Each structure stands twice: as structure tokens, then as C-alpha cells.
Amino acid sequence: MDEVYDFLKKAGNYYLATMDGDQPRVRPLGSIDRHDGKLYIQTGKIKEVAKQIEKNPRVEICALADGAWVRIDATLVEDTSVATQEHMLEAVPVLKKNYKVNDGNNEVLCMSDASATFFSFADPTPRTIKF
């Protein structure tokens, strides 16, 4: 899991894919946090992405850095704990402009039942880890 976190931090932004009915939706995000041995992302509850995740929590994330990329499939589970929300806001301070702990909009989501597959142009053999 630490390798996945480090890769996403290095990439800076990643792309989150959700389903909107039968239509895939992809958007760039940048919030990533490691807390209590788990990986978290963040979004706003009022956003369409949050509504899509609520209906279908299975997502894919893709990020690219230095000629390599990772594709993560996971189930996202909301974590409403104050400690997790605070940790996310400290880990990604730019979020503080729009979100606060328990503001009714700040949604912190834990990656569960996840696997990450690493690919590289330099190495044709993908490598998968589960977390």
C-alpha cells in the first residue's frame, strides 16, 4: 500500500473513473492520504462523483509518472470519523479552502478490497499488489 501511496503522491494528479448509469465518467483528482494503514481520497458530497460512488462504490484510479503508470481498482467506503477527516485536511491543505470537518460536504473515502497494477514501458511485465 505504501508503494501505491508514494506513486500517487509522485504523480500529483490521478484519474478517478466511476459509473453514471451505463456511462463511465472520469475526472482528475489529487487528494490522497495514508492514515491508520489505509489509503483515502476525498471529494465533496454535493458533487456528482459522490452520488455516483454512493450508487456504485466500485471505481478505478489511474495515474502516470516517469514513464510508468498504476491502475487501481477498489471499493470506496466513506469514513466519517473526525480523526480521518482532520488527517485528510492536514495531508492536503488546499482542501481547507472548501471543506471543514463535519461540514456536511467533506467526504473522505477509504479504498477497500483494492488491487493496484503497475505498468511501465521499460518493463513489459505488469505487477499487481492487493491491499
N, CA, C and O atoms as a GROMACS GRO file, in nm:
protein
  524
    1MET      N    1   0.081  -0.119   0.000
    1MET     CA    2   0.000   0.000   0.000
    1MET      C    3   0.086   0.126   0.000
    1MET      O    4   0.050   0.226  -0.063
    2ASP      N    5   0.198   0.123   0.070
    2ASP     CA    6   0.285   0.240   0.074
    2ASP      C    7   0.337   0.273  -0.066
    2ASP      O    8   0.352   0.390  -0.100
    3GLU      N    9   0.364   0.170  -0.145
    3GLU     CA   10   0.412   0.192  -0.281
    3GLU      C   11   0.304   0.262  -0.365
    3GLU      O   12   0.336   0.349  -0.446
    4VAL      N   13   0.180   0.226  -0.345
    4VAL     CA   14   0.069   0.290  -0.417
    4VAL      C   15   0.058   0.436  -0.375
    4VAL      O   16   0.046   0.524  -0.460
    5TYR      N   17   0.062   0.461  -0.245
    5TYR     CA   18   0.056   0.598  -0.194
    5TYR      C   19   0.170   0.682  -0.251
    5TYR      O   20   0.149   0.792  -0.300
    6ASP      N   21   0.292   0.629  -0.244
    6ASP     CA   22   0.409   0.703  -0.294
    6ASP      C   23   0.394   0.734  -0.443
    6ASP      O   24   0.429   0.844  -0.486
    7PHE      N   25   0.344   0.639  -0.521
    7PHE     CA   26   0.328   0.661  -0.663
    7PHE      C   27   0.224   0.770  -0.689
    7PHE      O   28   0.247   0.859  -0.772
    8LEU      N   29   0.112   0.765  -0.620
    8LEU     CA   30   0.008   0.867  -0.639
    8LEU      C   31   0.057   1.004  -0.596
    8LEU      O   32   0.023   1.104  -0.660
    9LYS      N   33   0.135   1.012  -0.490
    9LYS     CA   34   0.191   1.141  -0.448
    9LYS      C   35   0.286   1.194  -0.555
    9LYS      O   36   0.284   1.313  -0.586
   10LYS      N   37   0.370   1.107  -0.610
   10LYS     CA   38   0.464   1.148  -0.713
   10LYS      C   39   0.390   1.195  -0.838
   10LYS      O   40   0.429   1.294  -0.900
   11ALA      N   41   0.285   1.126  -0.874
   11ALA     CA   42   0.208   1.163  -0.993
   11ALA      C   43   0.140   1.299  -0.975
   11ALA      O   44   0.123   1.373  -1.072
   12GLY      N   45   0.101   1.331  -0.853
   12GLY     CA   46   0.036   1.460  -0.827
   12GLY      C   47  -0.113   1.456  -0.850
   12GLY      O   48  -0.192   1.486  -0.760
   13ASN      N   49  -0.153   1.418  -0.969
   13ASN     CA   50  -0.294   1.401  -1.002
   13ASN      C   51  -0.317   1.260  -1.050
   13ASN      O   52  -0.227   1.195  -1.103
   14TYR      N   53  -0.437   1.213  -1.031
   14TYR     CA   54  -0.478   1.082  -1.081
   14TYR      C   55  -0.617   1.098  -1.140
   14TYR      O   56  -0.682   1.201  -1.122
   15TYR      N   57  -0.661   0.996  -1.211
   15TYR     CA   58  -0.791   0.999  -1.275
   15TYR      C   59  -0.880   0.894  -1.212
   15TYR      O   60  -0.844   0.777  -1.204
   16LEU      N   61  -0.997   0.937  -1.166
   16LEU     CA   62  -1.093   0.851  -1.100
   16LEU      C   63  -1.207   0.822  -1.196
   16LEU      O   64  -1.269   0.914  -1.249
   17ALA      N   65  -1.234   0.694  -1.218
   17ALA     CA   66  -1.344   0.653  -1.305
   17ALA      C   67  -1.457   0.595  -1.220
   17ALA      O   68  -1.436   0.510  -1.134
   18THR      N   69  -1.578   0.645  -1.247
   18THR     CA   70  -1.699   0.596  -1.182
   18THR      C   71  -1.800   0.564  -1.292
   18THR      O   72  -1.775   0.587  -1.410
   19MET      N   73  -1.914   0.511  -1.251
   19MET     CA   74  -2.023   0.485  -1.346
   19MET      C   75  -2.141   0.576  -1.313
   19MET      O   76  -2.179   0.591  -1.197
   20ASP      N   77  -2.197   0.636  -1.418
   20ASP     CA   78  -2.317   0.718  -1.409
   20ASP      C   79  -2.423   0.646  -1.491
   20ASP      O   80  -2.439   0.673  -1.610
   21GLY      N   81  -2.495   0.555  -1.426
   21GLY     CA   82  -2.583   0.465  -1.501
   21GLY      C   83  -2.498   0.371  -1.584
   21GLY      O   84  -2.419   0.294  -1.530
   22ASP      N   85  -2.514   0.378  -1.717
   22ASP     CA   86  -2.431   0.295  -1.804
   22ASP      C   87  -2.320   0.376  -1.871
   22ASP      O   88  -2.254   0.327  -1.963
   23GLN      N   89  -2.299   0.500  -1.825
   23GLN     CA   90  -2.197   0.588  -1.883
   23GLN      C   91  -2.077   0.602  -1.788
   23GLN      O   92  -2.093   0.649  -1.676
   24PRO      N   93  -1.958   0.561  -1.832
   24PRO     CA   94  -1.840   0.585  -1.748
   24PRO      C   95  -1.810   0.735  -1.740
   24PRO      O   96  -1.831   0.809  -1.836
   25ARG      N   97  -1.762   0.778  -1.625
   25ARG     CA   98  -1.722   0.918  -1.604
   25ARG      C   99  -1.581   0.917  -1.543
   25ARG      O  100  -1.553   0.841  -1.451
   26VAL      N  101  -1.495   1.002  -1.597
   26VAL     CA  102  -1.357   1.010  -1.550
   26VAL      C  103  -1.326   1.156  -1.520
   26VAL      O  104  -1.364   1.245  -1.595
   27ARG      N  105  -1.257   1.179  -1.408
   27ARG     CA  106  -1.217   1.315  -1.374
   27ARG      C  107  -1.086   1.312  -1.297
   27ARG      O  108  -1.055   1.214  -1.229
   28PRO      N  109  -1.008   1.422  -1.309
   28PRO     CA  110  -0.882   1.429  -1.235
   28PRO      C  111  -0.906   1.469  -1.090
   28PRO      O  112  -0.990   1.554  -1.060
   29LEU      N  113  -0.831   1.406  -1.001
   29LEU     CA  114  -0.832   1.440  -0.859
   29LEU      C  115  -0.687   1.442  -0.812
   29LEU      O  116  -0.597   1.398  -0.883
   30GLY      N  117  -0.665   1.494  -0.693
   30GLY     CA  118  -0.530   1.498  -0.640
   30GLY      C  119  -0.521   1.464  -0.492
   30GLY      O  120  -0.411   1.450  -0.438
   31SER      N  121  -0.636   1.450  -0.426
   31SER     CA  122  -0.632   1.424  -0.282
   31SER      C  123  -0.601   1.277  -0.256
   31SER      O  124  -0.671   1.188  -0.306
   32ILE      N  125  -0.497   1.255  -0.180
   32ILE     CA  126  -0.461   1.119  -0.138
   32ILE      C  127  -0.403   1.128   0.002
   32ILE      O  128  -0.325   1.219   0.032
   33ASP      N  129  -0.442   1.036   0.088
   33ASP     CA  130  -0.390   1.035   0.224
   33ASP      C  131  -0.373   0.891   0.269
   33ASP      O  132  -0.448   0.802   0.229
   34ARG      N  133  -0.275   0.872   0.353
   34ARG     CA  134  -0.248   0.743   0.416
   34ARG      C  135  -0.269   0.765   0.565
   34ARG      O  136  -0.204   0.850   0.626
   35HIS      N  137  -0.361   0.688   0.624
   35HIS     CA  138  -0.395   0.708   0.764
   35HIS      C  139  -0.438   0.575   0.824
   35HIS      O  140  -0.520   0.504   0.767
   36ASP      N  141  -0.382   0.540   0.939
   36ASP     CA  142  -0.415   0.416   1.010
   36ASP      C  143  -0.405   0.294   0.919
   36ASP      O  144  -0.489   0.204   0.926
   37GLY      N  145  -0.303   0.291   0.833
   37GLY     CA  146  -0.280   0.175   0.748
   37GLY      C  147  -0.376   0.161   0.631
   37GLY      O  148  -0.389   0.053   0.574
   38LYS      N  149  -0.443   0.270   0.595
   38LYS     CA  150  -0.538   0.267   0.484
   38LYS      C  151  -0.512   0.386   0.391
   38LYS      O  152  -0.452   0.486   0.431
   39LEU      N  153  -0.558   0.373   0.266
   39LEU     CA  154  -0.550   0.483   0.170
   39LEU      C  155  -0.686   0.548   0.155
   39LEU      O  156  -0.789   0.481   0.150
   40TYR      N  157  -0.685   0.681   0.147
   40TYR     CA  158  -0.808   0.760   0.138
   40TYR      C  159  -0.799   0.861   0.025
   40TYR      O  160  -0.692   0.912  -0.008
   41ILE      N  161  -0.916   0.888  -0.034
   41ILE     CA  162  -0.931   1.002  -0.124
   41ILE      C  163  -1.041   1.089  -0.066
   41ILE      O  164  -1.106   1.052   0.031
   42GLN      N  165  -1.063   1.205  -0.126
   42GLN     CA  166  -1.162   1.299  -0.073
   42GLN      C  167  -1.238   1.362  -0.189
   42GLN      O  168  -1.181   1.386  -0.296
   43THR      N  169  -1.366   1.391  -0.166
   43THR     CA  170  -1.447   1.468  -0.260
   43THR      C  171  -1.555   1.540  -0.182
   43THR      O  172  -1.564   1.527  -0.060
   44GLY      N  173  -1.637   1.615  -0.252
   44GLY     CA  174  -1.749   1.684  -0.190
   44GLY      C  175  -1.877   1.603  -0.208
   44GLY      O  176  -1.904   1.553  -0.317
   45LYS      N  177  -1.956   1.592  -0.102
   45LYS     CA  178  -2.079   1.514  -0.108
   45LYS      C  179  -2.180   1.571  -0.208
   45LYS      O  180  -2.265   1.498  -0.258
   46ILE      N  181  -2.170   1.700  -0.236
   46ILE     CA  182  -2.267   1.761  -0.328
   46ILE      C  183  -2.230   1.738  -0.475
   46ILE      O  184  -2.310   1.769  -0.563
   47LYS      N  185  -2.113   1.685  -0.500
   47LYS     CA  186  -2.068   1.663  -0.637
   47LYS      C  187  -2.131   1.536  -0.697
   47LYS      O  188  -2.167   1.443  -0.625
   48GLU      N  189  -2.143   1.536  -0.828
   48GLU     CA  190  -2.197   1.420  -0.899
   48GLU      C  191  -2.112   1.296  -0.874
   48GLU      O  192  -2.166   1.185  -0.864
   49VAL      N  193  -1.980   1.313  -0.863
   49VAL     CA  194  -1.893   1.198  -0.839
   49VAL      C  195  -1.932   1.126  -0.709
   49VAL      O  196  -1.930   1.003  -0.704
   50ALA      N  197  -1.966   1.201  -0.606
   50ALA     CA  198  -2.007   1.140  -0.479
   50ALA      C  199  -2.137   1.063  -0.495
   50ALA      O  200  -2.154   0.955  -0.437
   51LYS      N  201  -2.229   1.118  -0.572
   51LYS     CA  202  -2.356   1.049  -0.596
   51LYS      C  203  -2.334   0.920  -0.675
   51LYS      O  204  -2.400   0.819  -0.650
   52GLN      N  205  -2.241   0.924  -0.770
   52GLN     CA  206  -2.209   0.805  -0.848
   52GLN      C  207  -2.145   0.698  -0.761
   52GLN      O  208  -2.178   0.580  -0.773
   53ILE      N  209  -2.055   0.738  -0.673
   53ILE     CA  210  -1.989   0.644  -0.582
   53ILE      C  211  -2.090   0.583  -0.486
   53ILE      O  212  -2.082   0.465  -0.452
   54GLU      N  213  -2.185   0.662  -0.441
   54GLU     CA  214  -2.287   0.611  -0.350
   54GLU      C  215  -2.368   0.500  -0.419
   54GLU      O  216  -2.401   0.398  -0.356
   55LYS      N  217  -2.401   0.519  -0.546
   55LYS     CA  218  -2.478   0.418  -0.620
   55LYS      C  219  -2.395   0.297  -0.656
   55LYS      O  220  -2.445   0.184  -0.656
   56ASN      N  221  -2.267   0.319  -0.688
   56ASN     CA  222  -2.178   0.209  -0.726
   56ASN      C  223  -2.038   0.242  -0.674
   56ASN      O  224  -1.964   0.316  -0.739
   57PRO      N  225  -2.001   0.188  -0.559
   57PRO     CA  226  -1.873   0.224  -0.496
   57PRO      C  227  -1.750   0.161  -0.562
   57PRO      O  228  -1.637   0.190  -0.520
   58ARG      N  229  -1.768   0.076  -0.663
   58ARG     CA  230  -1.653   0.018  -0.736
   58ARG      C  231  -1.600   0.124  -0.831
   58ARG      O  232  -1.675   0.178  -0.913
   59VAL      N  233  -1.471   0.154  -0.820
   59VAL     CA  234  -1.408   0.257  -0.903
   59VAL      C  235  -1.275   0.207  -0.956
   59VAL      O  236  -1.224   0.104  -0.912
   60GLU      N  237  -1.221   0.283  -1.052
   60GLU     CA  238  -1.083   0.264  -1.094
   60GLU      C  239  -1.014   0.398  -1.089
   60GLU      O  240  -1.072   0.503  -1.116
   61ILE      N  241  -0.887   0.390  -1.054
   61ILE     CA  242  -0.800   0.507  -1.050
   61ILE      C  243  -0.681   0.478  -1.139
   61ILE      O  244  -0.629   0.366  -1.140
   62CYS      N  245  -0.638   0.577  -1.214
   62CYS     CA  246  -0.520   0.562  -1.299
   62CYS      C  247  -0.432   0.684  -1.281
   62CYS      O  248  -0.481   0.797  -1.277
   63ALA      N  249  -0.301   0.662  -1.270
   63ALA     CA  250  -0.205   0.772  -1.257
   63ALA      C  251  -0.080   0.738  -1.337
   63ALA      O  252  -0.044   0.621  -1.353
   64LEU      N  253  -0.014   0.841  -1.386
   64LEU     CA  254   0.106   0.828  -1.469
   64LEU      C  255   0.218   0.913  -1.411
   64LEU      O  256   0.197   1.028  -1.372
   65ALA      N  257   0.339   0.855  -1.404
   65ALA     CA  258   0.456   0.930  -1.357
   65ALA      C  259   0.583   0.862  -1.410
   65ALA      O  260   0.599   0.741  -1.397
   66ASP      N  261   0.670   0.940  -1.467
   66ASP     CA  262   0.803   0.894  -1.509
   66ASP      C  263   0.799   0.770  -1.598
   66ASP      O  264   0.878   0.677  -1.579
   67GLY      N  265   0.709   0.767  -1.695
   67GLY     CA  266   0.704   0.655  -1.789
   67GLY      C  267   0.641   0.528  -1.735
   67GLY      O  268   0.645   0.424  -1.800
   68ALA      N  269   0.584   0.537  -1.617
   68ALA     CA  270   0.516   0.423  -1.556
   68ALA      C  271   0.375   0.468  -1.518
   68ALA      O  272   0.348   0.587  -1.506
   69TRP      N  273   0.287   0.372  -1.498
   69TRP     CA  274   0.153   0.406  -1.454
   69TRP      C  275   0.099   0.296  -1.365
   69TRP      O  276   0.146   0.182  -1.367
   70VAL      N  277  -0.002   0.334  -1.287
   70VAL     CA  278  -0.069   0.240  -1.199
   70VAL      C  279  -0.218   0.247  -1.227
   70VAL      O  280  -0.274   0.354  -1.251
   71ARG      N  281  -0.281   0.133  -1.224
   71ARG     CA  282  -0.426   0.125  -1.234
   71ARG      C  283  -0.475   0.054  -1.108
   71ARG      O  284  -0.433  -0.058  -1.078
   72ILE      N  285  -0.562   0.121  -1.036
   72ILE     CA  286  -0.612   0.071  -0.908
   72ILE      C  287  -0.761   0.044  -0.921
   72ILE      O  288  -0.837   0.130  -0.966
   73ASP      N  289  -0.803  -0.075  -0.882
   73ASP     CA  290  -0.947  -0.098  -0.870
   73ASP      C  291  -0.978  -0.116  -0.722
   73ASP      O  292  -0.904  -0.184  -0.649
   74ALA      N  293  -1.086  -0.055  -0.679
   74ALA     CA  294  -1.118  -0.055  -0.536
   74ALA      C  295  -1.267  -0.030  -0.515
   74ALA      O  296  -1.338   0.017  -0.604
   75THR      N  297  -1.310  -0.061  -0.396
   75THR     CA  298  -1.441  -0.020  -0.347
   75THR      C  299  -1.415   0.096  -0.252
   75THR      O  300  -1.331   0.085  -0.162
   76LEU      N  301  -1.486   0.206  -0.270
   76LEU     CA  302  -1.470   0.321  -0.182
   76LEU      C  303  -1.576   0.318  -0.073
   76LEU      O  304  -1.695   0.301  -0.100
   77VAL      N  305  -1.529   0.335   0.051
   77VAL     CA  306  -1.617   0.331   0.168
   77VAL      C  307  -1.597   0.461   0.245
   77VAL      O  308  -1.485   0.496   0.280
   78GLU      N  309  -1.707   0.532   0.271
   78GLU     CA  310  -1.696   0.658   0.344
   78GLU      C  311  -1.650   0.634   0.487
   78GLU      O  312  -1.697   0.541   0.554
   79ASP      N  313  -1.559   0.718   0.533
   79ASP     CA  314  -1.512   0.716   0.671
   79ASP      C  315  -1.550   0.851   0.731
   79ASP      O  316  -1.494   0.954   0.694
   80THR      N  317  -1.645   0.850   0.822
   80THR     CA  318  -1.697   0.975   0.879
   80THR      C  319  -1.625   1.018   1.006
   80THR      O  320  -1.664   1.117   1.069
   81SER      N  321  -1.521   0.946   1.046
   81SER     CA  322  -1.455   0.980   1.173
   81SER      C  323  -1.388   1.117   1.164
   81SER      O  324  -1.332   1.154   1.061
   82VAL      N  325  -1.395   1.188   1.273
   82VAL     CA  326  -1.333   1.321   1.282
   82VAL      C  327  -1.182   1.310   1.259
   82VAL      O  328  -1.124   1.392   1.189
   83ALA      N  329  -1.120   1.209   1.318
   83ALA     CA  330  -0.974   1.193   1.305
   83ALA      C  331  -0.933   1.174   1.159
   83ALA      O  332  -0.833   1.232   1.116
   84THR      N  333  -1.008   1.097   1.084
   84THR     CA  334  -0.976   1.074   0.943
   84THR      C  335  -0.996   1.201   0.862
   84THR      O  336  -0.914   1.233   0.776
   85GLN      N  337  -1.105   1.272   0.887
   85GLN     CA  338  -1.129   1.398   0.816
   85GLN      C  339  -1.019   1.499   0.846
   85GLN      O  340  -0.968   1.566   0.756
   86GLU      N  341  -0.982   1.511   0.973
   86GLU     CA  342  -0.876   1.605   1.012
   86GLU      C  343  -0.744   1.567   0.944
   86GLU      O  344  -0.672   1.653   0.894
   87HIS      N  345  -0.714   1.438   0.944
   87HIS     CA  346  -0.589   1.392   0.884
   87HIS      C  347  -0.584   1.426   0.736
   87HIS      O  348  -0.481   1.471   0.686
   88MET      N  349  -0.695   1.405   0.664
   88MET     CA  350  -0.701   1.437   0.521
   88MET      C  351  -0.679   1.586   0.498
   88MET      O  352  -0.603   1.625   0.409
   89LEU      N  353  -0.744   1.669   0.577
   89LEU     CA  354  -0.730   1.814   0.559
   89LEU      C  355  -0.588   1.862   0.589
   89LEU      O  356  -0.540   1.958   0.529
   90GLU      N  357  -0.519   1.795   0.681
   90GLU     CA  358  -0.380   1.830   0.708
   90GLU      C  359  -0.288   1.777   0.599
   90GLU      O  360  -0.189   1.842   0.563
   91ALA      N  361  -0.319   1.659   0.546
   91ALA     CA  362  -0.236   1.599   0.442
   91ALA      C  363  -0.247   1.674   0.309
   91ALA      O  364  -0.152   1.680   0.232
   92VAL      N  365  -0.366   1.731   0.284
   92VAL     CA  366  -0.391   1.805   0.159
   92VAL      C  367  -0.449   1.941   0.198
   92VAL      O  368  -0.569   1.962   0.187
   93PRO      N  369  -0.364   2.033   0.243
   93PRO     CA  370  -0.412   2.160   0.298
   93PRO      C  371  -0.497   2.244   0.204
   93PRO      O  372  -0.580   2.323   0.250
   94VAL      N  373  -0.478   2.230   0.073
   94VAL     CA  374  -0.558   2.308  -0.022
   94VAL      C  375  -0.708   2.278  -0.007
   94VAL      O  376  -0.791   2.360  -0.044
   95LEU      N  377  -0.742   2.162   0.047
   95LEU     CA  378  -0.882   2.126   0.068
   95LEU      C  379  -0.949   2.217   0.171
   95LEU      O  380  -1.072   2.233   0.169
   96LYS      N  381  -0.871   2.275   0.261
   96LYS     CA  382  -0.926   2.360   0.367
   96LYS      C  383  -0.998   2.483   0.313
   96LYS      O  384  -1.079   2.543   0.383
   97LYS      N  385  -0.971   2.520   0.188
   97LYS     CA  386  -1.040   2.634   0.127
   97LYS      C  387  -1.188   2.606   0.109
   97LYS      O  388  -1.271   2.697   0.115
   98ASN      N  389  -1.222   2.478   0.088
   98ASN     CA  390  -1.361   2.444   0.056
   98ASN      C  391  -1.427   2.347   0.154
   98ASN      O  392  -1.548   2.329   0.150
   99TYR      N  393  -1.348   2.285   0.242
   99TYR     CA  394  -1.402   2.181   0.328
   99TYR      C  395  -1.356   2.200   0.472
   99TYR      O  396  -1.249   2.255   0.500
  100LYS      N  397  -1.441   2.154   0.563
  100LYS     CA  398  -1.410   2.152   0.705
  100LYS      C  399  -1.458   2.018   0.761
  100LYS      O  400  -1.540   1.950   0.699
  101VAL      N  401  -1.407   1.981   0.876
  101VAL     CA  402  -1.452   1.858   0.941
  101VAL      C  403  -1.601   1.870   0.972
  101VAL      O  404  -1.648   1.970   1.026
  102ASN      N  405  -1.674   1.765   0.936
  102ASN     CA  406  -1.819   1.757   0.963
  102ASN      C  407  -1.898   1.876   0.910
  102ASN      O  408  -1.995   1.920   0.973
  103ASP      N  409  -1.858   1.928   0.793
  103ASP     CA  410  -1.931   2.041   0.734
  103ASP      C  411  -2.051   1.996   0.650
  103ASP      O  412  -2.121   2.080   0.594
  104GLY      N  413  -2.075   1.865   0.642
  104GLY     CA  414  -2.185   1.813   0.564
  104GLY      C  415  -2.150   1.792   0.418
  104GLY      O  416  -2.230   1.736   0.343
  105ASN      N  417  -2.032   1.836   0.377
  105ASN     CA  418  -1.990   1.822   0.238
  105ASN      C  419  -1.860   1.743   0.224
  105ASN      O  420  -1.838   1.676   0.123
  106ASN      N  421  -1.774   1.750   0.324
  106ASN     CA  422  -1.644   1.683   0.320
  106ASN      C  423  -1.663   1.532   0.327
  106ASN      O  424  -1.708   1.479   0.429
  107GLU      N  425  -1.628   1.462   0.218
  107GLU     CA  426  -1.644   1.317   0.214
  107GLU      C  427  -1.507   1.253   0.196
  107GLU      O  428  -1.443   1.270   0.092
  108VAL      N  429  -1.465   1.178   0.296
  108VAL     CA  430  -1.338   1.107   0.291
  108VAL      C  431  -1.370   0.960   0.269
  108VAL      O  432  -1.449   0.901   0.342
  109LEU      N  433  -1.306   0.902   0.166
  109LEU     CA  434  -1.339   0.768   0.122
  109LEU      C  435  -1.217   0.677   0.130
  109LEU      O  436  -1.110   0.711   0.080
  110CYS      N  437  -1.235   0.563   0.194
  110CYS     CA  438  -1.128   0.465   0.211
  110CYS      C  439  -1.130   0.366   0.095
  110CYS      O  440  -1.237   0.320   0.054
  111MET      N  441  -1.012   0.334   0.043
  111MET     CA  442  -1.000   0.229  -0.059
  111MET      C  443  -1.004   0.094   0.012
  111MET      O  444  -0.922   0.065   0.098
  112SER      N  445  -1.102   0.012  -0.026
  112SER     CA  446  -1.119  -0.119   0.032
  112SER      C  447  -1.118  -0.223  -0.079
  112SER      O  448  -1.148  -0.192  -0.195
  113ASP      N  449  -1.084  -0.346  -0.044
  113ASP     CA  450  -1.083  -0.455  -0.142
  113ASP      C  451  -1.014  -0.409  -0.270
  113ASP      O  452  -1.069  -0.419  -0.380
  114ALA      N  453  -0.893  -0.359  -0.254
  114ALA     CA  454  -0.823  -0.291  -0.364
  114ALA      C  455  -0.706  -0.372  -0.419
  114ALA      O  456  -0.643  -0.452  -0.349
  115SER      N  457  -0.680  -0.349  -0.545
  115SER     CA  458  -0.558  -0.401  -0.606
  115SER      C  459  -0.502  -0.294  -0.698
  115SER      O  460  -0.576  -0.217  -0.760
  116ALA      N  461  -0.371  -0.289  -0.704
  116ALA     CA  462  -0.301  -0.191  -0.788
  116ALA      C  463  -0.209  -0.267  -0.881
  116ALA      O  464  -0.131  -0.352  -0.838
  117THR      N  465  -0.220  -0.237  -1.009
  117THR     CA  466  -0.133  -0.299  -1.108
  117THR      C  467  -0.042  -0.192  -1.165
  117THR      O  468  -0.088  -0.090  -1.216
  118PHE      N  469   0.088  -0.216  -1.155
  118PHE     CA  470   0.189  -0.123  -1.203
  118PHE      C  471   0.235  -0.166  -1.342
  118PHE      O  472   0.260  -0.284  -1.367
  119PHE      N  473   0.246  -0.069  -1.431
  119PHE     CA  474   0.290  -0.091  -1.568
  119PHE      C  475   0.404   0.004  -1.599
  119PHE      O  476   0.417   0.110  -1.537
  120SER      N  477   0.488  -0.034  -1.696
  120SER     CA  478   0.599   0.052  -1.737
  120SER      C  479   0.638   0.020  -1.880
  120SER      O  480   0.633  -0.096  -1.922
  121PHE      N  481   0.677   0.123  -1.954
  121PHE     CA  482   0.730   0.099  -2.088
  121PHE      C  483   0.863   0.026  -2.081
  121PHE      O  484   0.900  -0.046  -2.174
  122ALA      N  485   0.935   0.043  -1.971
  122ALA     CA  486   1.066  -0.020  -1.955
  122ALA      C  487   1.057  -0.168  -1.918
  122ALA      O  488   1.151  -0.244  -1.942
  123ASP      N  489   0.945  -0.209  -1.860
  123ASP     CA  490   0.928  -0.348  -1.818
  123ASP      C  491   0.791  -0.396  -1.866
  123ASP      O  492   0.689  -0.350  -1.817
  124PRO      N  493   0.789  -0.489  -1.961
  124PRO     CA  494   0.660  -0.531  -2.018
  124PRO      C  495   0.575  -0.619  -1.927
  124PRO      O  496   0.462  -0.654  -1.963
  125THR      N  497   0.627  -0.657  -1.811
  125THR     CA  498   0.553  -0.744  -1.720
  125THR      C  499   0.483  -0.661  -1.612
  125THR      O  500   0.551  -0.604  -1.526
  126PRO      N  501   0.349  -0.654  -1.613
  126PRO     CA  502   0.279  -0.581  -1.507
  126PRO      C  503   0.297  -0.652  -1.373
  126PRO      O  504   0.320  -0.772  -1.367
  127ARG      N  505   0.285  -0.574  -1.267
  127ARG     CA  506   0.298  -0.627  -1.130
  127ARG      C  507   0.180  -0.578  -1.049
  127ARG      O  508   0.149  -0.459  -1.048
  128THR      N  509   0.111  -0.672  -0.980
  128THR     CA  510  -0.009  -0.639  -0.906
  128THR      C  511   0.013  -0.663  -0.757
  128THR      O  512   0.071  -0.764  -0.716
  129ILE      N  513  -0.037  -0.568  -0.677
  129ILE     CA  514  -0.038  -0.586  -0.532
  129ILE      C  515  -0.182  -0.563  -0.483
  129ILE      O  516  -0.255  -0.482  -0.540
  130LYS      N  517  -0.219  -0.633  -0.378
  130LYS     CA  518  -0.352  -0.617  -0.319
  130LYS      C  519  -0.337  -0.550  -0.182
  130LYS      O  520  -0.240  -0.574  -0.110
  131PHE      N  521  -0.433  -0.467  -0.150
  131PHE     CA  522  -0.431  -0.402  -0.019
  131PHE      C  523  -0.571  -0.372   0.026
  131PHE      O  524  -0.591  -0.317   0.134
   0.00000   0.00000   0.00000
